[in-house]
Amino acid sequence: MGLLTATALAVSGAAAQQGAPTPVSAPPDYDALFAQMYQRPSDLDVSFKFAHEAVARGDYEAAIGALERMLFFNPDLPRVKLELGVLYFKLASYEIARGYLLDAIKGGNVPAEIRAQVMAYLSEIDRRMAPYEYSVFLHSGMRYQTNANIGPNGLQVRALGQDAILDPAYGKKPDWNTFQTVAATYAYKLNLRGDAIETSFLGLNSRQMTQSRFNLGLVEVTAGHRVGLGQDSSFKYYAIGDKVWLGDYSYFNALGGGLSARTQLGGLGLVEGYVETRHRRFSDSNYFPTASDQTGDLLTAAILTDFRWGGVHWTTRAGYDSNKAIADYNSYKRYSIDVALPIEFVLPVFGAPHAFVFAPTAGFSQANYEAPNFIVDPVIVRRDQEYRYGAIFDAQLVDNVGLRTQVTYTKIDSNLPNYRTNNLSASIGPTLRF
């Protein structure tokens, strides 16, 4: 391992992660190494040790000087060229980095590990220097749910503060559906600092086999300006527009905005926080005649992480929602946490390597409503606890075409029987990524 392959951030997939160096106190022999390097300029061991110490204390320019001096005395050092390419990459001098990286893999005696690292960095340089970036994810398939209409577990419910028996037509019903999902992002880069104009699109269509009143359509569009704060951090302000259909009728539309900020925590990974606010206007329909009582403002705040440590990869989301509806019994505050542990591996299939990802997931939410719903119970204020368990399995079929299987079990405990429910969902279908 080279001096930067151990201390720089790993390059994975389409992106080379990078982070600001962690300053440490200089070792007592740093100045002595500096003096020895100038006294014995042809001593490559001294120059390498000095470069190592310079990287450890975050002095990349000093490390570059020492490594370039080594190449002056011995130009045939591919590992040193790799280290120089990585250093210039971390300083955002991408063209110089590209030159050193290409030099590092010239010739036929380049170790395979160096060639793989160089190709990953070259791919990331091309991505960062392109005038725009985009990504598209398509997913469709079939889904089965044991409780497609989110009906209560039992038929004994509360009505006007009294025990009542629910019409079986509104009890839990299993069903199949077909679905299609599109998620796309586009960023037009304004400079190499990280400033960009960014847009995103999310679309979902779901058609039930029997429970047509729960046919779902969703479109969300965002557009905003990302402001770079160096190579490792940025913030973005953006506008949000939503449109949702339920039971083939307009259910609600929303307009709002958000502010997000993200940063790299050294080699650990990415942290992003955001705050969004929307004004949602609900519409009554034949299926949902009192939907308009939910009209109001939704505030959402969350922190997302994507970390890797010691071979373990995990992602988290901790969120808070505050919903203020015109009917106070539809207003609530909700706290939630979700965790996923993606396990990535490659296996040979029919003689060719294929990528796989298995990700167990778990989540919990606590929702506290502001006031009782007099139609259900004029005294008891609703309190819900939701538990989520599941797993996602992605299998690469050919190039950017894959197959996704997902299983999720959701259970809601409530102090009102009307809202105690559970649902087991299983889906499978192809994926396509650009």
SULDA-V316419 format. One record per backbone hydrogen bond with DSSP energy under -0.5 kcal/mol. NH is the residue of the N-H (numbers start at 1). CO is the residue of the C=O. E is the energy in kcal/mol with one decimal. If there is no record, write none. Layout:
# SULDA-V316419
((NH	CO	E) (NH	CO	E))
This chain:
# SULDA-V316419
((6	2	-1.1) (7	3	-0.5) (8	4	-3.7) (12	10	-0.5) (12	15	-2.2) (15	12	-1.9) (17	10	-1.4) (17	15	-0.8) (23	21	-0.8) (30	27	-2.0) (33	29	-2.7) (34	30	-2.2) (35	31	-2.2) (36	32	-2.7) (37	33	-2.4) (38	34	-1.3) (39	35	-1.9) (40	36	-2.9) (41	38	-0.5) (43	40	-2.0) (44	42	-1.2) (47	43	-1.8) (48	44	-2.6) (49	45	-2.4) (50	46	-2.5) (51	47	-2.5) (52	48	-2.4) (53	49	-2.2) (54	50	-2.5) (55	51	-2.3) (56	52	-2.0) (57	53	-1.5) (58	55	-1.4) (59	54	-2.6) (60	58	-1.4) (63	59	-1.8) (64	60	-2.6) (65	61	-2.1) (66	62	-1.9) (67	63	-2.5) (68	64	-2.8) (69	65	-1.6) (70	66	-1.5) (71	67	-1.7) (72	68	-1.3) (73	69	-1.2) (74	70	-2.1) (77	75	-1.3) (81	77	-2.0) (82	78	-2.2) (83	79	-2.4) (84	80	-2.4) (85	81	-2.5) (86	82	-2.5) (87	83	-2.4) (88	84	-2.6) (89	85	-2.0) (90	86	-2.4) (91	87	-1.2) (92	89	-1.7) (93	88	-2.7) (94	92	-1.2) (97	93	-2.3) (98	94	-2.7) (99	95	-1.9) (100	96	-2.0) (101	97	-2.5) (102	98	-2.6) (103	99	-2.0) (104	100	-1.7) (105	101	-0.7) (105	102	-0.8) (106	103	-1.2) (115	111	-2.1) (116	112	-2.3) (117	113	-1.9) (118	114	-2.7) (119	115	-2.4) (120	116	-1.8) (121	117	-2.3) (122	118	-2.8) (123	119	-2.1) (124	120	-1.9) (125	121	-2.5) (126	122	-2.4) (127	123	-2.0) (128	124	-2.5) (129	125	-2.1) (130	126	-1.0) (133	187	-2.3) (135	185	-2.1) (137	183	-2.7) (138	432	-2.8) (139	181	-2.2) (140	430	-1.6) (141	179	-1.9) (142	428	-2.1) (143	177	-2.6) (144	426	-2.8) (145	175	-2.5) (146	424	-1.8) (148	145	-0.5) (148	173	-2.3) (149	173	-0.7) (150	147	-1.4) (153	420	-2.7) (157	155	-0.7) (157	164	-2.7) (159	162	-2.7) (160	375	-2.4) (161	376	-2.2) (162	159	-1.7) (164	157	-2.6) (166	155	-3.9) (166	164	-0.6) (170	167	-2.7) (171	168	-1.5) (172	152	-0.9) (175	145	-2.2) (177	143	-2.3) (178	207	-1.9) (179	141	-2.0) (180	205	-2.1) (181	139	-3.2) (182	203	-2.5) (183	137	-2.3) (184	201	-2.7) (185	135	-2.4) (186	199	-2.4) (187	133	-2.9) (188	197	-2.8) (189	131	-2.2) (189	187	-0.6) (190	195	-2.7) (191	195	-1.0) (194	191	-0.6) (196	226	-2.1) (197	188	-2.4) (198	196	-0.6) (198	224	-2.6) (199	186	-2.7) (200	222	-2.2) (201	184	-2.7) (202	220	-2.4) (203	182	-2.9) (204	218	-2.3) (205	180	-2.2) (206	216	-2.8) (207	178	-2.5) (208	206	-0.5) (209	176	-2.5) (212	210	-1.7) (214	211	-2.2) (215	212	-2.0) (216	206	-1.9) (217	245	-2.3) (218	204	-2.4) (219	243	-2.3) (220	202	-2.5) (221	241	-2.4) (222	200	-2.0) (223	239	-1.6) (224	198	-2.7) (225	237	-2.2) (226	196	-3.2) (227	235	-3.5) (228	226	-0.5) (229	233	-3.1) (233	229	-0.5) (234	262	-2.1) (235	227	-2.0) (236	260	-2.8) (237	225	-1.6) (238	258	-2.2) (239	223	-2.9) (240	256	-2.5) (241	221	-2.3) (242	254	-2.6) (243	219	-2.1) (244	252	-2.7) (245	217	-2.8) (246	249	-2.6) (247	215	-2.5) (248	215	-0.6) (249	246	-1.3) (251	244	-2.8) (252	244	-1.5) (253	281	-1.6) (254	242	-2.2) (255	279	-1.4) (256	240	-2.2) (257	277	-1.9) (258	238	-2.5) (259	275	-2.2) (260	236	-2.8) (261	273	-2.5) (262	234	-2.6) (263	271	-2.3) (264	232	-1.3) (265	269	-3.2) (266	264	-1.1) (268	265	-2.2) (270	306	-2.0) (271	263	-2.4) (272	304	-2.7) (273	261	-2.6) (274	302	-2.4) (275	259	-2.2) (276	300	-3.1) (277	257	-2.5) (278	298	-2.3) (279	255	-2.6) (280	278	-0.7) (280	296	-3.1) (281	253	-2.9) (282	280	-0.6) (283	251	-2.6) (285	288	-1.3) (291	288	-1.4) (293	290	-1.7) (294	291	-2.3) (295	292	-1.7) (296	280	-2.2) (297	324	-2.0) (298	278	-2.7) (299	322	-2.6) (300	276	-3.0) (301	320	-2.6) (302	274	-2.2) (303	318	-2.2) (304	272	-3.9) (305	316	-2.0) (306	270	-2.3) (307	314	-2.7) (308	268	-2.6) (309	312	-2.6) (312	309	-2.0) (314	307	-2.4) (315	340	-2.5) (316	305	-1.6) (317	338	-2.2) (318	303	-2.2) (319	317	-0.5) (319	336	-2.5) (320	301	-2.7) (321	334	-2.6) (322	299	-2.7) (323	332	-2.8) (324	297	-3.0) (324	322	-0.5) (325	323	-0.6) (326	295	-2.3) (327	293	-1.5) (328	326	-0.7) (330	327	-2.7) (331	328	-1.4) (332	323	-1.5) (333	368	-2.0) (334	321	-2.7) (335	366	-2.3) (336	319	-2.3) (337	364	-2.3) (338	317	-2.3) (339	362	-2.9) (340	315	-2.5) (341	360	-1.9) (343	358	-2.5) (344	342	-0.6) (345	356	-2.4) (347	354	-2.3) (349	352	-3.4) (352	349	-1.6) (354	347	-2.4) (356	345	-2.9) (357	394	-2.4) (358	343	-2.3) (359	392	-3.0) (360	341	-0.7) (361	390	-2.8) (362	339	-2.1) (363	388	-2.5) (364	337	-2.4) (365	386	-2.3) (366	335	-2.6) (367	384	-2.6) (368	333	-2.8) (369	367	-0.5) (369	382	-2.1) (370	328	-0.6) (370	331	-2.2) (371	328	-0.5) (374	372	-0.8) (376	373	-1.3) (377	373	-2.8) (384	367	-2.5) (385	413	-2.9) (386	365	-2.7) (387	411	-3.1) (388	363	-2.7) (389	409	-2.3) (390	361	-2.1) (391	407	-2.2) (392	359	-1.7) (393	405	-2.8) (394	357	-2.9) (395	403	-2.2) (396	355	-2.6) (397	401	-2.9) (398	401	-1.4) (401	398	-2.8) (402	431	-2.4) (403	395	-2.3) (404	429	-2.9) (405	393	-2.3) (406	427	-2.4) (407	391	-2.3) (408	425	-2.7) (409	389	-3.5) (410	423	-2.8) (411	387	-2.4) (412	421	-3.4) (413	385	-3.1) (413	411	-0.5) (415	383	-1.6) (419	416	-1.8) (420	417	-1.0) (421	412	-1.5) (421	419	-0.6) (423	410	-2.6) (425	408	-3.1) (425	423	-0.5) (426	144	-2.3) (427	406	-2.7) (428	142	-1.9) (429	404	-1.9) (431	402	-2.4) (432	138	-2.2) (433	400	-1.9) (434	136	-2.5))
